[in-house]
Amino acid sequence: MKSELIAEESAGLSLSQLAEFMKCLGVVTAYNLDGGGSSTMYFNGEIINNPTTNGRSIKERSVSDIVYIGY
């Protein structure tokens, strides 16, 4: 079950807005990872975003790369 605090959909920031935000935070080097439809965020045993397969259905896609941050 998704947390009620997580929005169903978010427009997010444009690349230029993200760059300006990072600059305001004092970041010297930052990376923008692809946040497209194949991006899936998994946290505490749950998928917490809405990945899409074709822009219409919500389903994870098979992808060859991951970024894993363990704690």
C-alpha positions in Angstrom: 0.0 0.0 0.0 1.4 3.4 -0.9 1.9 6.0 1.7 -0.8 8.7 1.6 2.0 11.2 1.6 3.3 10.1 -1.8 1.6 11.9 -4.7 0.1 9.7 -7.4 1.8 11.8 -10.1 4.4 14.6 -10.2 5.6 16.9 -12.8 9.0 17.2 -11.2 11.7 19.7 -12.3 13.0 20.4 -15.7 16.7 19.9 -16.3 17.4 23.6 -16.0 15.3 23.9 -12.8 17.2 20.9 -11.3 20.6 22.5 -12.2 19.6 25.7 -10.6 18.3 23.9 -7.5 21.6 21.9 -7.2 23.5 25.2 -7.6 21.5 26.8 -4.8 22.4 23.8 -2.6 26.1 24.4 -3.3 26.5 21.2 -5.3 29.6 21.1 -7.4 29.0 17.8 -9.3 25.6 16.3 -9.8 24.1 13.5 -11.9 20.7 13.3 -13.4 19.6 9.7 -13.8 17.0 8.8 -16.4 13.6 9.1 -14.7 11.6 7.8 -17.6 8.8 5.2 -17.6 11.2 2.4 -17.0 12.5 3.9 -13.8 11.2 2.0 -10.7 11.7 3.2 -7.2 11.6 0.3 -4.6 11.7 1.2 -0.9 11.0 -0.9 2.2 9.6 -3.8 0.1 7.3 -1.7 -2.0 7.3 0.0 -5.4 6.6 3.6 -4.6 6.3 5.2 -8.0 4.2 4.5 -11.1 6.5 3.0 -13.8 4.8 2.6 -17.2 5.3 0.1 -20.0 3.8 2.0 -22.9 2.6 5.3 -21.4 -0.8 3.8 -20.5 -0.4 0.9 -18.2 1.5 0.9 -14.8 3.9 -2.1 -14.8 7.6 -2.5 -14.3 9.8 -3.0 -17.4 12.7 -5.3 -17.7 15.9 -3.3 -17.7 19.5 -4.2 -17.8 20.9 -1.6 -15.4 20.1 -0.7 -11.8 21.3 1.8 -9.2 21.2 0.2 -5.8 21.7 2.1 -2.6 21.7 -0.2 0.4 21.3 0.8 4.0 
